[in-house]
Amino acid sequence: MAEVITEDQPRIKFQCELCDSDEAAPLSDADEDLLRQVSSLLARAEAQGLTPLLNDGLVAGNCAALTESRLFVTVSGKRAGQAAEFVEVTGFDKAAWRCRYRRRRREDQSSRPSSDTPLLASLLLGEAPLAPGARMVLHGHALAGVGGEDGDGGLDAARALGAAISDKETLFSTPEDLAEVEKLLERHPYVPGGGFQLYVRRGHGFFLLGQNADEVAAALGRVVLAVEEARTAAAEEGRVSL
């Protein structure tokens, strides 16, 4: 599925509602460090070409971290090379398809949560998250394409890594996309500390889950190696790269 951003097909496909107090409470030094760690992982994924630019010139990738019971997700619309910024997501209403959030600073008037907030919030936030025990999510656009003459071989690489792969290709930021992820986690539950935790949304990209930055960094290293190998194979066969 081609991911093209247009007026009729914006990045964010849910309602965004600022909380009454639109500035998030300050974080502890430890929690600030947690956000720096996950931001650094996103920068590493970008440096490895795992978060390419979409047609609007902005990065296709995001991350989130759970600090105690507060969820912080990257803002929508990061430019290449720009440090990740975050907003606090206080809840996501699947029935209304609406996100409630707070900006970290009142002056960040344009900051809105990532287009993948329905996924990020469902994985980490609430009394019954899809990935209980996980504290971090990292998402990039690789390992999602089919093989063959016009494909990139990404799904083959994902299978070789033992990734859990969704059945259907769905448009990101939509209820259908979240439904596919829910099915994926039902079949392949996240196990805290259970080793490599890689999930692939067919046609869209991968996401990594972990309890801490070390776990996600180790998993990212395996993804980077697999993507490099797939790119080499694609180049040798004259196919497009990941």
C-alpha positions in Angstrom: 0.0 0.0 0.0 1.6 3.3 -1.1 1.9 5.7 1.8 1.2 9.0 0.3 0.3 12.1 2.3 -2.3 14.4 0.7 -5.0 16.9 1.8 -7.5 14.1 1.7 -5.2 11.5 3.2 -3.3 13.3 6.1 -0.8 11.7 8.3 -3.0 11.9 11.4 -6.4 10.2 10.8 -7.9 10.6 14.3 -9.2 13.6 16.3 -6.7 15.4 18.6 -8.0 16.9 21.8 -5.8 19.0 24.1 -6.4 18.4 27.8 -7.7 21.2 30.0 -4.2 21.7 31.2 -2.3 21.7 27.9 1.2 21.6 29.4 2.5 18.3 30.8 3.8 18.2 34.3 7.6 18.2 34.6 9.4 14.8 34.5 12.1 13.5 36.8 15.7 13.4 35.7 15.4 9.7 35.3 12.3 10.0 33.1 13.9 12.7 31.0 16.8 10.3 30.5 14.3 7.6 29.3 13.0 9.9 26.6 16.6 10.8 25.5 17.3 7.1 25.3 14.4 6.2 23.0 15.0 9.4 21.0 18.6 8.2 20.4 17.3 4.9 19.2 15.0 6.6 16.7 18.0 8.7 15.5 20.0 5.4 15.0 17.2 3.9 13.0 17.1 7.1 10.9 20.9 7.0 10.3 20.5 3.4 9.1 17.8 4.4 6.6 15.0 2.7 8.4 12.8 5.8 8.6 12.7 7.2 5.0 11.0 10.4 4.1 7.4 10.3 2.8 6.2 12.5 0.0 5.6 15.4 2.4 9.3 15.5 3.2 9.0 14.3 6.8 10.4 11.2 8.5 8.4 7.9 8.4 9.1 6.6 11.9 8.3 7.2 15.5 8.8 6.0 19.1 7.2 6.1 22.5 8.1 5.5 26.1 6.1 4.8 29.3 7.4 6.7 32.3 5.7 5.2 35.4 2.1 5.5 34.1 2.6 8.4 31.7 2.9 7.8 28.0 5.1 10.1 25.8 5.0 9.7 22.0 7.0 11.6 19.4 5.3 14.4 17.7 4.0 14.1 14.1 6.1 15.6 11.4 9.8 15.2 12.4 12.3 16.5 9.8 15.3 14.5 8.9 18.2 15.0 11.4 16.0 16.8 13.9 15.9 15.5 17.4 12.7 13.8 18.4 10.2 15.8 20.4 7.4 14.4 22.5 3.9 15.0 23.7 2.1 13.3 26.6 -0.8 11.1 25.5 -3.3 10.8 28.4 -5.7 8.4 26.6 -6.9 7.1 23.3 -10.6 6.5 22.7 -11.0 3.8 20.1 -14.7 4.1 19.8 -14.5 7.9 19.0 -11.1 7.5 17.4 -9.8 10.4 19.4 -6.6 11.1 21.3 -6.3 13.3 24.4 -2.8 14.8 24.9 -0.7 17.5 26.5 2.1 19.5 25.0 5.3 19.6 27.0 5.5 23.4 26.6 2.6 25.7 25.9 4.6 27.5 23.2 4.7 24.2 21.1 1.5 25.2 19.4 1.9 23.0 16.3 2.9 19.8 18.2 0.5 16.9 17.8 1.0 13.3 18.6 2.4 10.8 16.0 0.1 9.4 13.4 0.8 6.0 15.0 -0.6 7.0 18.4 -3.5 4.6 18.2 -0.9 1.8 18.0 1.5 3.2 20.5 -1.1 4.0 23.1 -2.8 0.6 22.7 0.5 -1.2 23.2 1.6 0.6 26.3 -1.1 2.6 28.0 -4.1 1.7 30.2 -5.1 -1.1 32.5 -5.0 -3.7 29.7 -2.3 -2.7 27.2 -1.6 -5.0 24.3 2.0 -5.4 25.4 1.9 -5.5 29.2 5.4 -5.0 30.7 6.8 -3.2 27.7 8.1 0.4 28.3 9.3 1.3 24.9 8.2 1.1 21.2 10.3 1.9 18.2 8.8 2.0 14.7 10.5 2.2 11.3 9.5 1.6 7.7 11.4 -1.5 6.6 10.9 -5.3 6.5 7.4 -4.8 5.2 7.7 -5.4 1.4 7.2 -8.6 -0.6 9.9 -10.2 -2.7 9.9 -10.8 -6.4 11.0 -8.7 -9.3 9.4 -5.4 -8.1 9.7 -6.1 -4.3 12.3 -5.3 -1.8 12.5 -8.7 -0.1 11.7 -7.2 3.3 9.2 -9.7 4.4 11.6 -12.5 3.6 14.2 -10.9 5.8 11.5 -10.4 8.6 10.6 -14.1 8.4 14.2 -15.1 8.6 14.4 -13.0 11.8 11.4 -14.8 13.3 9.2 -11.7 13.2 5.5 -11.8 13.9 3.9 -10.5 10.7 0.3 -9.2 10.3 -2.0 -10.9 7.8 -3.4 -7.9 6.0 -2.0 -4.7 4.6 -3.9 -1.8 6.1 -3.6 2.0 6.0 -1.7 3.5 9.0 -3.5 5.6 11.6 -6.9 3.9 10.9 -9.1 1.6 13.0 -8.4 -1.2 10.5 -4.7 -0.9 11.1 -5.1 -1.1 14.9 -7.4 -4.2 14.5 -4.6 -6.0 12.6 -2.1 -5.2 15.3 -4.5 -6.4 18.0 -4.8 -9.7 16.1 -1.1 -9.9 15.8 -0.5 -9.5 19.5 -3.2 -12.0 20.3 -1.4 -14.6 18.2 2.1 -13.6 19.3 1.9 -12.0 22.8 4.7 -9.8 24.0 6.7 -11.5 26.7 8.7 -9.1 29.0 12.3 -10.1 28.9 11.5 -12.9 26.5 14.1 -12.1 24.0 13.8 -10.7 20.5 10.5 -8.8 20.2 9.9 -7.9 16.5 6.5 -7.2 14.9 5.9 -6.3 11.2 2.9 -4.5 9.8 2.6 -5.8 6.3 3.2 -3.1 3.8 4.0 -0.5 6.5 7.0 -1.4 8.6 8.3 -2.9 11.8 8.0 -2.1 15.5 10.2 -3.2 18.4 9.1 -3.6 22.0 11.2 -3.7 25.1 11.4 -3.1 28.8 14.3 -0.7 28.4 16.6 0.9 25.9 19.2 -1.9 26.1 16.6 -4.5 24.9 15.3 -2.3 22.1 18.9 -1.4 21.0 19.9 -5.1 20.8 16.8 -5.8 18.8 17.4 -2.8 16.5 20.9 -4.1 15.9 19.5 -7.3 14.5 17.0 -5.5 12.3 19.8 -3.2 10.9 21.9 -6.3 10.0 18.9 -8.0 8.3 18.1 -4.9 6.3 21.7 -4.5 5.2 21.7 -8.1 4.0 18.4 -7.7 2.2 19.6 -4.5 0.5 22.8 -6.3 -0.7 20.7 -9.1 -2.1 18.3 -6.7 -3.8 21.2 -4.8 -5.4 22.8 -8.0 -6.6 19.4 -9.1 -8.2 18.7 -5.7 -9.6 15.7 -5.1 -7.4 14.8 -2.0 -5.5 16.4 -1.5 -2.0 14.5 -1.4 1.3 
